[in-house]
Amino acid sequence: MGIEIKTGDITKEHACAIVNAANSSLMGGGGVDGAIHRAGGPKILQECREIRGREYPDGLPTGEAVATTGGNLPVKYVIHTVGPVWGRCGERCDELLADAYRNSLKRAAELGCDSVVFPAISTGVYGFPPERAARIAYRTVKEFLKSRPRMGVTFIFHSDESRKIFEEANGL
């Protein structure tokens, strides 16, 4: 199915799963994380609390991914992943960002999803340089899709400017 790039609101997307650029607490926050929690309702937060209690009492590690139901969102699942904070990840920043995308896709595949929507992980308050993040995201997703040709991935951006940065960084 391939890769689609567009501008829009991730909370309005109809897909099997959307990816939440979460913080390690999984308790909601600002930006995409806050928007998904607000639109998805209390069920998502309840499931995140259960995941924390059961699997990650100290918080979800950077680059890992877990899934909850979609709550009130028009998706089956929300896949929560923690991207790296630029300046705090040392020489592993690129690797950790790629892990966040790759592990989200693996989780989606385990859930039987054929469509996944990603925001620009780590490029907001986490400060990852957008052009660099765009190249890592696109390369990681493109590589993963080689083994999953029936899966479709959408990169959705909150502004045309952000979308253009992604497209230009990848020569699209």
N, C-alpha and C positions, 0 to 999 in steps of 0.2 A: 504494500500500500504506500509506503514511502513517507516522506517528510513534508509537512505543510508549515508555512510561516505566516502569521497574521497578527493583527492588532485587535484587542478585545478585552473582555472580562472573563478570567478563568472560571469564575463561579457560575457563569452562564453556559459553559460548554457542555455539550452532550457527548459523552464518551464513556468508555468503560471505567477509566480512571483519570483523575487529575493528580498532579504532583504538588504537594505543599512544600514550599521552602520554609521549613519549620526551624524553630530553635530547639536546642537539646532537651528542654523541659517538656516539650510536646503540649504545653498548656495554652497555646495561642500567643499572639504577640502583635506586632505591627505589620504593615505591608501586606503581602500576599497571605501570610500566615493568619493575620487577624481577619482579613476579608473572608477566607475560607471558613474559619471557625464561626464568624458571625452568620454567614449565609447558610452554613451547614447545620447550625443549631447545636443543642446540648449533647446529642448522641455522640458526635465526634469527640468532644471533650471527655465524655464518660469513657469511651473506648480508649482514648489516649491515656487516661488515668489508669485503666486496667493494664495496659501494656507496660506502663512505667512500674506498676506494682509487681507485675509478673515477670518481666524480662529485663527492664532497664531502670532499676531503682535510682541510679546515679545520672540518668538522662541518656538519650540516644546519642551514640558517638557520631562524630563527624564522618560523613560518607556512607553511613548505614541508612536503611530504609525499612519502614514498617507500614502496615496498611490498616485502615479502618473502613467501615462502611461510609457511604457518601452522605449520610444524614438527610438533610433537606435539599441537597444539591442534585442536579440532574445526571448524576453518575452513580455507578455501583460502588466505587471505592475512591478513597483519598489515600494516596501514598505519601507518607511524611518522610522527608529526608532532611538532613542537616548538612548544609554546605559549609565550606571553610570560611573563617573570618580572615580577610586579607591582612597581612602583617602579623598574624598570630600563628600561622601554619608553617612558617619557615620554608624549607625547600620542598615541602610536601603539598603545597597549595594546589598545584595543577593535578596531582594524583588524587587528592581528596575530592576535588570538584568532579573529576571523571568518575570516581567511585560513587558519588551521590547520584549521578545520572545512570550509571551502569547498574547499581543496586536497585534503583527505582524500576528500571526496565525488567530486571530479573524478578522482582516482586510482582510486577504486572503480568509477566509471563506465567509465573506460578499460579496466579489467580485466574488465568485463562483469558486475559484481556487482549483485545485486538486493536484497541485505540487508547492512546495515552496523550495527555496534554501537559506540557511543561511550562513553567514560568522561567525567567532568567535567574537561576539559582545563584545566590551569593552576591549579586551585582547591586543590590540596594544598600541597606545599612551595613551589610557585611563587607562592603568596599572592594570587592573583587573587580579589577579593571574589565569593563564590559567587552571590549574587543577580544581580549585574551580568553575571557569566559566563553564568549561566543564560539571561538575556534575549538575549544575543548569540548563544549556541549555538542556541537555539530559532528565533530570527528567521532566522539564516543557513541552517539546515537547511530550514526551511519554505520559504524563498525558492528554494533549490536544487531542492527536490522539485517545484516548479511545472513545471519542465522535464523531470522524471523521475518521472512518476506511478506507474510500476511498481516503483520502488525503495522499500524499507522501511528506516526508520532506528529503532534502539532506543537510547535513552539509558539506561545502566545505572549504578546507584549502589551503593556499598558499604554504605550504611545507609539506613534509612527516613527518618531525619532529613535526609540530603542530598537524597534524592528529593523530600521535601516542600518543601525550599527551592526546588528547581527548579520544581515544580508551582506553588507560590505566586507565584514571580517572574513566571511566565507566565500567571497567572490560569486554571490548569487544574484 
